[in-house]
Structures are given as C-alpha cells and as structure tokens.
Amino acid sequence: MPVNVSITSTDQTLLRQDIIEAAFGMGVWGINTTLFAMSFYVLIKQGVTTSRARGVLLALTSLMYIGACATELAYLLKFSSNIQGLGEPPVYLEPGVIYYLILIFPRINFMLSDGVVCWRAWALYPANKPARGILVLCMLGSLAALITASVMGTESLLNEIPDSGTAVSNLVYYIPLLFTNIVATALIALKFWQYRREIKVYLPSEEKQKSTSLVERILVLLTESGLLYCLFWIISMLSGVAIMGELGAAIFECVLPQLAAIYLMIVILVVSAQKSFDMNGLFPSPSSQISDMSLAFATNQASSSSNDSITTDVVVKCNGPQIGESFVEKVKRESRWNIHPERSQIGVEAV
C-alpha cells in the first residue's frame, strides 16, 4: 500500500534550502575539480622531482582537493539523509560520520590555506626573526581557534544547545583566520613596497615609469590575491554570525572548504602563466619551455645575516639565462640596465 507522507511547511523550507545548498556545492566542486586538474598538469609538466617547492605545492593542492571532495560528499550524504527523514518527527542523533567529516576536513583545508599564505610571507623574510615569529604565532593562534571552535561546537551538539547564530564560537572560528591572512598579506605588501623603493634606485629615469619585472608582477599578484582572500574571510565571518541569513550561512558553510582550495590553485596557474609569458618575451624560441613554477622565493645566500635581501629570487628555470643568486645580476644580463658593480645586491635592513 502506498504510504502518505505529510510534509510540513518547515520541511519544504528545509528541503528547498538543502537543494540550493547542494547545487551550489556541486557547482563549486566542479570548478575546483577543473582547476585541480589544470594545476596538477602544470606542476607535473614542470617536474616535481627537480623542485622541492613544486613537490610541496603538489602535495598541498592534492590534500586540499581530497579534503574538499570529502566535505562535499558529507554534505551530499547529509542531503540524502534529510530527504529520507521528510515527514518524520525530528529525532536527536549522536554525532556520526557525516558530522565528523564536516567537522574535520574543512578545518584541515583552512589550516593548509593559511599555511600557504604564511609560507609565502615566511620565504620573503629569510633573516627577519621578528617577522617569522609573528607568522608562527598567527598560525598557532589559527590552529588553537579551529580546535576550540570544534570542541565548543561538538559540546553544544552533545548537550543539545541550539545555535543562536551569533555564538562566540563562530567569531572564535573566523577572527584568527582573518587576522592571520591580514598579517601575512601585510608582510608581503611591505616587501613589495621595499622592493619598489630599492629597485628604482638602479633604473635609468626613462625606465622608471614603464619597467615591470617578473618579481614585481608576482609580488603584486600575491598582494592582490591576499587582499581578495581577506575579503573572502570577512564575508565568511558575516555569514557565520547570521547577518546573511540562514540560507546564505548554509551555502557559505558548504562552499568554504572548496574556495580555500580554489584560491591556491588559481594562484599557481596565474603565476605559472605570468612566468611563461615573461620567459617567452625574453627568449622567443620555439623550443622555450614553460618556466619553472614556484611560489617559494629563494632565500638570500649572502654571508650578511643582518639584512633581508630583496633578491629573494623567484626560482625560474628555462632554456635561457636563469635567475641565480642575485636578481640584479639577472637584470644586468637581460635588460642591460646601468647598475653599479659595487651595488649588485639589493637589500633592506631587517625590521
């Protein structure tokens, strides 16, 4: 005999919300999958065995993609479970596999994403202990916040405490992550400003307005992408305190782990494209290969330990001349700028 299921207006609202949430989640997951395949291909083509930085990036993107897939699978299972429970009275259940999947994997992605941002800033300050110490403290703060928010959320669920939408745990969850990204982006922007100030000293007056080096373009990219990521966390924080409504908060909760992974993959692809364009312009040869992609900046190998070198070169390998110990040496060879030999290394004093 057919069974009549009575669906209340509340059930209809929840079902509509689940459908929209699942649609957004799957759409963003499709974008994530496409970008992962592209970034994976780029890193493999450039050779992960010859560069530790590329190997680290490949491992990070793979882990974040796996975490995003696990999170999306958990939300789909949750969606299926909610459909099966339509028309039935709500029953309290202990936290199960779905809950812990949603609890663990997004937080892993957030920590890895913050780690990448701090890693880029860390590499730009090879001899600056205060700057590196600040980055370490920020990462520890983010880790502590994620653990605290997880414990508080699980405790509230076990004790059947309803979420008011403005819980302190929501702010504890977002503010340290936002602060870490702001600090790391500010340090990258400071290094970019120092680079611009120092490099202009060595340029002829007619070149100062039109010259843009590869290092400068990448520093601009890292700064701008960091600012956009900070804006992303601000919007996420607003969704976490119920300002954007229940549906908006649910959508953001579903796609946040995906966006954290997408951010890293987009940066990898854009940096690779910029380096490829730069090398093709410098060495127009049919056999020119795409330059070696690395978000890490080579640390200064000079004997002086008191300076942070702006020559934290982007590691670039191609068929033509390579950027080696000093970016200025590369500038002298490729652009023939008039640089005094005694000032062949650009540096700024440690903060």
Summary of the structure (lengths in Angstrom):
residues: 351
radius of gyration: 24.2
end to end distance: 78.2
largest distance: 93.0
contacts: 1089
relative contact order: 0.13
helix: 69%
strand: 2%
